[in-house]
Amino acid sequence: MKIGIFGFGNFGQLAASILVKKFKVLVYEPKISDSAEQNAKRVKVKLTDVDTAAKCDVVILATPISKTEELIKTIAPVLKKKSLVIDTCSVKTLPARWMKKYLPRDVSILATHPMFGPYSTKFDFNKQTWDLKGLQLVLCPVRIGQGKLSLIKKYAEKMGLQVIVTTPEEHDRQTAMSLAFVHFLGRSIKKAGIREQPIYTRGFADVLKIYPHTNSDNWQLFYDMNNFNPYAKAIREKFMQACDFIDNKIEKSKTKNELEQYRNLVDKIDVRIIELLSQRFKLVKEIGKVKREAGKKVRDTKREKEIIAKGSKSAKIDNRFVKKLYRLIFDESYRRQ
């Protein structure tokens, strides 16, 4: 059986290394370089062109989700009849939809998410060794016979993987928290400068354990798992609201005087308002540069109306006040542009 892998990045190399032990593996990598050639020799796979890789019995898409839809469109006309196409994106709803929409009806479709990568498998590229025991592989059947699905499941389980069969939607609901949010938290911890130190608690050490898992991948993968998962943004917003709620409790605990408690919270909000306005004015200054380069007018009345409408809809305060407030903000913004 021939397997064609599209994408020879970190995960593509791991997948090729695993599969080449039992199958003939061809790899398509759009950016062929000396290092890609060397890596292919190390893994013992052959780099090939788009059409040849697409005509394999099984086609595995190991590309960023931001490039997956176009790739599906590209390979659709040249796929081998009755072949199997598998994607490995970290989100499932959209890739499953794209494959079903663009791929020929005689092609089987399986959306998958290997819940592991080079770090979690302890992948040693030079020695070509890894450990899959106990790691998860999520399978989301889109258009595939039960017999073929069972074979794939048995093959994965034989390698020590824990196989989970579910729907693309349920996968995205759960990974919005277990993947996208965890990576968001890990990168936030790094940005905040929170690192190992001589004095620590076990809880602190446990928190830092997510650091290597969440900061080793490239930023594009991080963007994709958040932007293409329909549930990720709501989880982030809920978390930040929870942080604000806990921080408010700390502020209120500073005094037992009820009036002072509320004043402390108001002071905190006032500081935040000024900070946000300062950030906004820095951004509009950059917007002014872009407008000048594009030959556009500074004032945009259509944009003004859209912002006021959005603010009026979301805020539970008097609409006239919202308009007056935005008028002041717009005037200062245009002055800075």
KOLMI-493577 format. One record per residue (C-alpha): residue in three letters; y, x, z. Coordinates in steps of 0.1 Angstrom, whole numbers, plus 5000, padded with zeros to 4 digits. Layout:
N
ALAYXZ;...
// end
This chain:
337
MET500050005000;LYS503550134991;ILE506450075015;GLY510050115003;ILE512650185030;PHE516350135022;GLY518450355045;PHE517550695059;GLY519750715089;ASN518550755125;PHE516350445125;GLY515250485089;GLN513950825097;LEU512050695127;ALA510550405107;ALA509550645079;SER507950885104;ILE505850605119;LEU504750435087;VAL503950745067;LYS500950805089;LYS499150515073;PHE501150415041;LYS502750575011;VAL506450565019;LEU509350584994;VAL512950605007;TYR516250504990;GLU519250675005;PRO522550614986;LYS524050944998;ILE521551204988;SER522451535003;ASP520751865010;SER520151755046;ALA518651425034;GLU516251615011;GLN515251845040;ASN514751545064;ALA512551375038;LYS510351685035;ARG510051705072;VAL508951335074;LYS506751385043;VAL508351095024;LYS509851094989;LEU513451004981;THR513750774951;ASP516050534932;VAL516850164940;ASP514550004915;THR511450214924;ALA511950154962;ALA512449774955;LYS509249754935;CYS507049854965;ASP504649614981;VAL506749605012;VAL510449655013;ILE512149745046;LEU515949715049;ALA517149975074;THR520849955065;PRO523849845086;ILE524249465085;SER527749505070;LYS525949635039;THR522849425040;GLU523949115021;GLU525049314990;LEU521849514992;ILE519749194992;LYS521649074961;THR521049414944;ILE517349434949;ALA516549064943;PRO516149084905;VAL513749384906;LEU511549294935;LYS507749294929;LYS506148954928;LYS504548844960;SER506049134978;LEU507349125014;VAL510949195024;ILE511649285060;ASP515049355075;THR515649545107;CYS519249445116;SER520249395152;VAL521249035145;LYS519048785128;THR520748455119;LEU522848585090;PRO520248835075;ALA517548555076;ARG519948325058;TRP520948585032;MET517248665024;LYS516348305020;LYS519348234998;TYR519048534974;LEU515448644973;PRO512948494948;ARG510748214961;ASP507548414955;VAL508748684979;SER507748665015;ILE510548715041;LEU510248845077;ALA513348905098;THR512649165125;HIS514449345152;PRO512849665166;MET514249665201;PHE514050045201;GLY515450355184;PRO515150735184;TYR516350755221;SER514150495236;THR511050615217;LYS511750975227;PHE511651055190;ASP511351435184;PHE512351475147;ASN511151835145;LYS507651765160;GLN507551415144;THR506451255176;TRP507450935194;ASP506250685220;LEU506250305212;LYS504250195242;GLY505749895260;LEU508749865237;GLN509549535220;LEU509449425184;VAL510949085176;LEU509548895146;CYS511448595131;PRO509248435104;VAL511448305076;ARG509048265047;ILE505648425053;GLY502048305055;GLN500348305089;GLY497648545077;LYS500148815067;LEU502248755099;SER499048805120;LEU498249135103;ILE501749265110;LYS501549155146;LYS498149315151;TYR499349645135;ALA502449655158;GLU500349575189;LYS497849845181;MET500750095182;GLY501549975217;LEU504449745209;GLN505049415227;VAL505549165199;ILE507748855204;VAL507848585178;THR510848355178;THR513648205157;PRO516648405144;GLU519048175164;GLU517148225197;HIS517048595190;ASP520848615186;ARG521448405217;GLN519448645239;THR520548975223;ALA524148865226;MET523648945262;SER520749195263;LEU522049415235;ALA525649345223;PHE527049295259;VAL525049585273;HIS526549815246;PHE529949675253;LEU529549755290;GLY528250105283;ARG531050195260;SER533550045284;ILE532150255312;LYS532550565291;LYS536150475281;ALA537050425318;GLY535850775325;ILE533150665349;ARG530550945350;GLU528051115372;GLN529551275404;PRO528251455435;ILE528751155458;TYR526950845447;THR524850545456;ARG521650435440;GLY523450135426;PHE525950365409;ALA523150575395;ASP521450265382;VAL524650155364;LEU524950495347;LYS521350465333;ILE522750245304;TYR525050525294;PRO522750725270;HIS521250405255;THR524650255246;ASN526750555235;SER524350735211;ASP524650505181;ASN527550515157;TRP530550275160;GLN529550075129;LEU526349965145;PHE528249865176;TYR530749665156;ASP528049495136;MET525949385166;ASN529149225180;ASN530849095148;PHE527748945132;ASN526248785163;PRO527648435166;TYR527248435203;ALA528448785213;LYS532248705216;ALA531648425240;ILE529548655263;ARG532348915263;GLU534948665271;LYS532948505299;PHE532348855314;MET536048945313;GLN536948615329;ALA534448685356;CYS536049025362;ASP539448865365;PHE538048605389;ILE536548875412;ASP539749085410;ASN541748775420;LYS539548735451;ILE540249095461;GLU544049035457;LYS543848715478;SER541848905505;LYS544849135512;THR546448875534;LYS545548555553;ASN549048405545;GLU548448145518;LEU551948185503;GLU551548565501;GLN548048515485;TYR549548315457;ARG552548545453;ASN550148845450;LEU548348675422;VAL551648575404;ASP552848945407;LYS549549055392;ILE550048815363;ASP553648915358;VAL552749285355;ARG550049185330;ILE552448985309;ILE554849275306;GLU551949505297;LEU550749275270;LEU554249225256;SER554649605255;GLN551349635236;ARG552449355212;PHE555749525204;LYS553949855197;LEU551649665172;VAL554449475155;LYS556249815150;GLU553149925130;ILE553049595112;GLY556649655101;LYS555649985086;VAL552849815066;LYS555249545054;ARG557749795042;GLU555149995023;ALA553849675007;GLY557449554999;LYS557049245020;LYS559849065040;VAL560049125077;ARG560248765086;ASP557248545079;THR557948175087;LYS554448065078;ARG552948315102;GLU555348195129;LYS554247835126;GLU550547935127;ILE551148135159;ILE553047855176;ALA550447595166;LYS547647815180;GLY549647885212;SER550447515217;LYS546847415212;SER545347665237;ALA548047645264;LYS548247365289;ILE552047385292;ASP554947205276;ASN555147245238;ARG558847295239;PHE558547585263;VAL555947745240;LYS558247725211;LYS561247875231;LEU559048155244;TYR557748245210;ARG561248235195;LEU562248505220;ILE559148715212;PHE559648675174;ASP563248775175;GLU562449095195;SER559449165172;TYR561649145141;ARG564249365157;ARG561649625163;GLN560149595128;
// end
